[in-house]
Amino acid sequence: MMTLRASIIAVVALMLAAIALACSSAPTQAPVAAPAPQAPAQAAPAPAAAAQPAQQPAAPRAPAPAAPAQQAFQSPALPAPAQPIAQPTKTAARSAPAPAAMTSADGVRRGGHLIWGVGPRVFPPKWDMTQAGVWHFTEHFNRHYSGILQFNPRNGIDVIPDLGDSWEFADSVDEITVNLVEGVKWHDGNPLTVEDISYTLDRWANPPEGIPQPRVGGFKNIAGTEKIDDTTFKVSLKQPSADFLLDLADAWHIMLPKHIVEMEGGINSPERLIGTGSFRVKDTERDSFVLSEANPDYFRNAPDGSPYPYLDLVTTVQFTDWDTQAAALATGRIDLAAPMNLAKAWGVKKSLGDRVVLESAFSPGVMYISMNGEKPPFDDIRARKALYLAVHRAPIQATLSTPIAELPANFVQVSYLGTADPNLSEVQSYYGYEPATREAALEEAKRLFAEVGVTEFTANAGITGANNDSAQIIVQQLEDIGIKMNIETFETAPLRALGQDGNYEVMFDSHAVAMANPVNFIDLFYMPGAGAFYHNAQPPQEFLDKVSEIKRTFPGPERNQQFKDLDTILREQWIPKVPTLRFNEYKLAYPYVNNWDPIPAMKFIQTRIYDVWLSEGAPQR
């Protein structure tokens, strides 16, 4: 009898071996379902060394029935920044678990095993996702955890309950009181306490020596927490912030068990991935997969009062290249690939038609060039302004966008506030962006470089990807005005480490944020002590004053103008970075995958998976 672990390993091995034949061109045959592993055994899985040899896969199942015709893609839209919603009522008491593969009155089919292809990155090098800033950490680990609040997985914007059942801001917008769900347990059976919440919030805001918290964001604004009673606590802020509600919902801001984190070594193994999320770790294989099973003690119920999650099992499989990820989806070895390279996804879509669904999602984020403001020559604002003006974004956008006639350009030009900027439509009219001002901008760049004596510098970039591609284009753009930019390449983790250590001159990088809100950009990139404050150039006081003004203002036209004023300060008085572009994201999946919607920041928000379900015709694996 093949164990579940052996089945998963066999699936992964089958993918990587058989799929290699399909990687050189678009697939031409119908998808084949993955081999179906046996039901999970009651005993703990055997260690890797004792796993049974992989057996031959079962005969492939027929593909799921075609869904009704759908658009090939969903046109990207720029939503308004997220806003707080009305406080929720308490959830109903948890009922007994429903049997597997049961269809409820509202048509949801329970049970089954979702296999999600994650890529293209290396497997997370750490087990503690709070010490990371790269999205695949959330994809593999976030379903095991909960936050205080969360974003609605249907639209990615509304704030809804998680561990927190209800909340209330003080009129001064510098305090928030939260009531917790009662009776929540960690996966190891220990009760969640207010002390766990306070400990985690303090760890985010004041990380111990040697413990980076790159996604700390607005949690740096926490002044302290106060226990009101066993299920109620209050958070006090250093400065008023109407956006702190969104920080509590940020997918990165998971709550951790104090008794686990305080163990020697902290969260240093999969056995210590102890959360309160809808799934708990069942098995892992480093550099390969994470297998999770439904948490029988999960504290949230579905709308009909029956328990979440709908699925029995979830496996995330790590891919390191787009070709293999696309071929795995095309051959039915995985159910879902997201985020997905547009060109590769389009090849599968063209081949399989309505048997798969390709959709696009707005991706809050920014690609940028970070200049080290503590080291010559970029400690001089003239050098930073010269590089800002020298970069010609339009040809980079045209070159990097997938040349598919049926689809819109998948890269957009951005401001300092990335694709969450409410004034994004005005970006291409800025000096140096707008075609009529390009020649004047280049002449100004040449003059400034000459003033500070810059003729050559070194830039760090990723080994592959859009940032590396844009770096190569900018090498030529700078050469045209007499400047030599040398490129040194690194994997993502060491590249980010150089940024955190300030050990670089210029760095090409990109960041996605977990919400469609410009304040998240400000807190991540531009506030001293922020997780991605790699540029080390101290902000002018006018910038800090404008940020305080923004945070005291609720979303609306007045605040949109404040963001526009802030971007002007960034462009004219500070120039800590050179924003370049941002890409849209794409999801490719079989139609039987339900409630994994292409929403803003989908690779963060859709990682809890508690309400994802597989309809009739899906391989139950």
C-alpha angles and dihedrals in degrees: 000000000000114000120227090248092052090047093053092047089049091051092050093046091047090051096050095045104038095034093058088075091058098046099085096064141013114285118261104190136071118272120268121215119242119255112275115242121213120262114281115277119235094235121082113270117266117253118264094260091056097046114128117251112270112265126215111279120256119258109286118261122233113265118264116270113275115265121229112286113281136184114275090236141003111241111244115250130193107231124202116262114279118271133196116264133210116292113267131236120245118277121250120264113275116264129208116289116271119237118262119271091015118150113221128213092265092055098257112142113214127211134033138106122272117205113199120190110220123194171283097293139085116269112274108280091210133048093213104081092190088071092058138076102190120101099233089071090066092044093056101033113021097083088068093060143056133213129213088256134359142201120260107262090214096064108003091228113074117082113231135174126282119154086343113074098186138357142189132202120217114242087249090059091226099100134049127188118206130194114209128218108261124242099018115162132201115237090260091058098257116131121253110242137190085247089063090053094048092046092051095046091050091048090054094047096039108024117197118253110288095013108112118205102190094169095051092121114156092359086085084074093065113117095181148307130248128201111228096178138324093296103025132072138167128220118206120203130214090224131015111269126179087189098061089095087064091050088056088054096046108125090226093057098084123165117240135204110253092210091058099041092050092056115107107280093014117223096357103138139036089253087067095054089109115158141140096248129129092262132045128203115269101168142343139192113199113241089012124056150335117220118198133185129207114276106237090201098051109145103218127078132209119251091268091056095254118123129275138255106065095197126072096209140014126192124187112199119201118229124186099198137038095233095060092044091052093046091049090056093044092054095046096247090126131029099213137025117192137191091024134184107252098223093049093043092048091054090055092045093051090050100044101030115188092000086085133034123223117195135169129223134200107249116207104214148085141237110219150164112238117206119201105241092192097059132061133289096019094048081080112079089215090066091047092049091048092056091044091055096041095060111094105202101184097070090043089053092048093047097047097042115095109256096227112140094209094056135062122244108287095208124067132192113247145195128226088282093056123214092332091068108121087211094052093124089066097053096094091058092062121112109274093018098065111081093231091060099044097095092048090047091052092050090050090049091052091049094050094046088052092049092057094037098243116157101144140018140161125247128194120218141165119277092245139358139070095311091055090047092050090047090057091052092048090051087065094042091055093044088058089063095041101264123126117211115189116205125217116184131214141170113263098259097052090041091057090045090057088051094050091048093047089234100143145067101220129000133193112212143136136217133198118205126214098236140037093247127113091215088068088060091049093050093045101043114017112035115089109256093023119144094252100032087130096143093068092203107139114235123243116252091246088062093051091047091051091050090053089050092050093050091054091053125080119225116286143094093306092056092044088059089049089055089051090052090049092053089052090055090050093050098043109027108027117013097186092166142010108240111207120165145330130212131219117238129234136211122202117188146142114266092244091072106095132191096015092115128185098244133152110292089008094164089063105031098042093056098091091068094185095135100035113118140178119233128218112296095037117126104253090202 
